[in-house]
Amino acid sequence: MWNNSGQSNKLGFTMLDREGYRPNVGIILTNHRYEVFWGKRIREHSWQFPQGGIKKGESPEEAMYRELYEEVGLKPEHVRILGRTRDWLRYDVPKQWVRREWRGTYKGQKQIWFLLRLTGRDSDISLRATAKPEFDAWRWSNYWVPLDSVIEFKRGVYEQALTELSRLLFHVPGRITGWLAGQTAGQQSSRQESQ
């Protein structure tokens, strides 16, 4: 059971804030072609950016580096931080996705999003860096790829994070017209994790 007293529960989960949101980090990893890393959730047909909870005593940056290694196998020397969102971005999880014992206290996630540049090589990426992988495939996609492969309740936060952080890559405020309508440039490449 979650508690709101600033401590973790018996299962080790990070506590919720007073509004019922779990602190979390999201990671937008880019390459030198301004493409973004997408991971395919293991045994699912949805793609997402790396993300994960902030543990008790961790800063958002420490959580980001831990999650980056756990989900993508990259270490701090493989990336450079380009920026982060100014404030927490929140999304609500639909009730049917929330465990019964958490209903009434857990609303969703609040996230600080980091924009990273890969300074290492594609071969440094390893989806099997830990015993419990999150992804079973990955690909580079255009920064403004349509978000229809992202689970619906996260799409708004993805759009907010991509839009806010785009100024650090493209030096233009706002988003490209027609982005959500599916007008993208560039090609995508998919890779299955072989190890």
C-alpha positions as CSV (number, residue, x, y, z in Angstrom):
1,M,0.0,0.0,0.0
2,W,1.3,3.5,-0.9
3,N,1.7,6.0,1.9
4,N,1.9,9.8,1.7
5,S,4.3,10.3,4.7
6,G,7.4,10.7,2.6
7,Q,8.6,7.1,3.1
8,S,8.6,4.1,0.8
9,N,6.2,1.2,1.4
10,K,7.2,-2.3,2.3
11,L,7.6,-3.2,-1.4
12,G,10.1,-0.4,-1.9
13,F,8.0,1.9,-4.1
14,T,8.5,5.6,-3.9
15,M,5.8,7.4,-2.0
16,L,3.1,9.5,-3.6
17,D,2.9,13.2,-3.3
18,R,-0.2,14.8,-1.5
19,E,-2.2,14.8,-4.8
20,G,-1.5,11.1,-5.4
21,Y,1.2,11.3,-8.1
22,R,4.3,9.1,-8.0
23,P,7.6,11.0,-8.7
24,N,9.2,9.8,-12.0
25,V,11.7,10.7,-14.7
26,G,11.3,10.5,-18.4
27,I,14.2,10.4,-20.9
28,I,14.3,11.7,-24.5
29,L,17.6,10.3,-25.9
30,T,18.7,11.8,-29.2
31,N,21.5,11.0,-31.7
32,H,23.5,13.3,-33.8
33,R,20.8,13.3,-36.5
34,Y,18.2,14.6,-34.0
35,E,16.4,11.3,-34.0
36,V,14.9,10.0,-30.7
37,F,15.3,6.5,-29.1
38,W,12.0,4.5,-28.8
39,G,11.9,1.3,-26.9
40,K,9.2,-1.4,-27.5
41,R,7.8,-2.6,-24.2
42,I,8.6,-6.2,-23.7
43,R,5.9,-8.6,-25.1
44,E,3.7,-5.6,-26.0
45,H,3.0,-3.6,-29.1
46,S,3.6,-0.2,-27.6
47,W,6.6,2.0,-27.9
48,Q,7.8,4.6,-25.3
49,F,10.7,6.6,-24.0
50,P,12.7,5.2,-21.1
51,Q,11.2,6.3,-17.8
52,G,10.9,5.2,-14.2
53,G,10.3,6.1,-10.6
54,I,12.5,8.2,-8.4
55,K,13.6,6.2,-5.3
56,K,13.7,7.7,-1.8
57,G,16.8,9.8,-1.4
58,E,17.5,10.1,-5.2
59,S,17.5,13.3,-7.1
60,P,15.8,13.4,-10.5
61,E,19.2,13.3,-12.2
62,E,20.4,10.3,-10.2
63,A,17.1,8.5,-11.0
64,M,17.5,9.4,-14.7
65,Y,21.0,7.9,-14.8
66,R,19.9,4.7,-13.0
67,E,16.9,4.3,-15.3
68,L,19.0,5.0,-18.4
69,Y,21.3,2.1,-17.4
70,E,18.5,-0.3,-16.3
71,E,16.4,0.2,-19.4
72,V,19.0,1.1,-22.2
73,G,22.4,0.0,-20.8
74,L,23.9,3.4,-21.1
75,K,26.2,5.0,-18.6
76,P,26.8,8.7,-17.8
77,E,29.9,8.6,-20.1
78,H,27.7,7.6,-23.1
79,V,25.4,10.7,-22.9
80,R,25.4,14.4,-22.4
81,I,22.5,16.2,-20.7
82,L,21.1,18.9,-22.9
83,G,18.3,20.1,-20.6
84,R,15.3,19.1,-18.6
85,T,11.7,20.3,-18.2
86,R,11.2,23.3,-15.9
87,D,8.4,21.7,-13.9
88,W,6.7,18.4,-13.2
89,L,4.5,17.1,-16.0
90,R,1.6,14.9,-14.9
91,Y,-0.6,12.2,-16.3
92,D,-3.5,10.3,-14.7
93,V,-3.6,6.6,-15.0
94,P,-7.1,5.3,-15.9
95,K,-8.7,3.4,-13.0
96,Q,-8.8,0.1,-14.8
97,W,-5.0,0.2,-15.0
98,V,-4.5,0.9,-11.2
99,R,-4.2,-2.0,-8.8
100,R,-7.3,-2.4,-6.6
101,E,-5.4,-1.7,-3.4
102,W,-4.0,1.6,-4.7
103,R,-7.3,3.0,-6.0
104,G,-8.4,6.1,-4.1
105,T,-4.8,7.1,-3.3
106,Y,-2.8,6.7,-6.6
107,K,-3.7,9.0,-9.5
108,G,-0.7,8.7,-11.8
109,Q,2.8,9.9,-12.4
110,K,4.5,13.3,-12.2
111,Q,7.7,13.5,-14.3
112,I,10.8,15.5,-14.8
113,W,11.9,14.9,-18.4
114,F,15.5,15.0,-19.5
115,L,16.8,15.6,-23.0
116,L,20.1,13.7,-23.6
117,R,22.5,13.4,-26.6
118,L,24.1,10.0,-27.2
119,T,27.8,10.7,-27.3
120,G,28.7,7.0,-27.5
121,R,27.8,4.6,-30.3
122,D,24.6,2.7,-31.1
123,S,26.4,-0.5,-30.1
124,D,26.7,0.9,-26.5
125,I,22.9,0.4,-26.2
126,S,22.0,-2.8,-24.5
127,L,18.4,-3.8,-23.6
128,R,19.7,-6.7,-21.5
129,A,21.9,-4.7,-19.1
130,T,19.9,-5.9,-16.1
131,A,18.0,-9.1,-15.2
132,K,14.6,-7.5,-15.8
133,P,14.5,-5.8,-19.2
134,E,11.8,-3.2,-20.0
135,F,12.2,-3.3,-23.8
136,D,12.7,-6.1,-26.4
137,A,13.4,-3.9,-29.4
138,W,14.4,-0.3,-30.1
139,R,14.6,2.2,-33.0
140,W,15.7,5.7,-33.8
141,S,12.7,7.8,-35.0
142,N,12.2,11.3,-36.2
143,Y,11.9,13.7,-33.3
144,W,8.4,14.6,-34.4
145,V,7.2,11.1,-34.9
146,P,3.4,10.7,-34.4
147,L,2.5,9.5,-30.9
148,D,-0.1,7.0,-31.9
149,S,2.1,4.1,-30.8
150,V,2.3,5.5,-27.3
151,I,-0.4,4.4,-24.8
152,E,-3.2,7.0,-25.0
153,F,-3.0,8.4,-21.4
154,K,0.7,9.3,-21.8
155,R,0.4,11.1,-25.1
156,G,-0.3,14.6,-23.6
157,V,2.8,14.4,-21.4
158,Y,4.9,13.2,-24.3
159,E,3.8,16.1,-26.5
160,Q,4.5,18.6,-23.6
161,A,8.0,17.2,-23.0
162,L,8.9,17.0,-26.7
163,T,7.6,20.5,-27.3
164,E,9.3,22.1,-24.3
165,L,12.6,20.5,-25.0
166,S,12.6,21.0,-28.8
167,R,13.9,24.5,-28.3
168,L,17.2,23.0,-27.1
169,L,17.7,21.1,-30.3
170,F,16.0,23.2,-33.0
171,H,16.2,26.7,-31.5
172,V,12.5,27.3,-32.5
173,P,9.7,27.6,-29.9
174,G,6.6,25.4,-30.3
175,R,6.0,22.3,-32.3
176,I,5.9,21.6,-36.0
177,T,2.4,22.1,-37.5
178,G,0.8,18.8,-38.4
179,W,2.9,16.7,-36.1
180,L,0.1,14.8,-34.5
181,A,-1.6,14.4,-37.9
182,G,1.3,12.2,-38.9
183,Q,3.3,14.4,-41.1
184,T,6.9,13.4,-40.4
185,A,10.2,13.5,-42.3
186,G,13.0,11.1,-42.2
187,Q,13.0,7.3,-41.8
188,Q,12.8,5.0,-38.9
189,S,15.1,2.1,-38.2
190,S,14.2,-0.7,-35.9
191,R,16.6,-3.0,-34.1
192,Q,15.8,-6.3,-32.3
193,E,18.0,-6.9,-29.3
194,S,20.1,-9.9,-30.2
195,Q,21.5,-10.7,-26.8
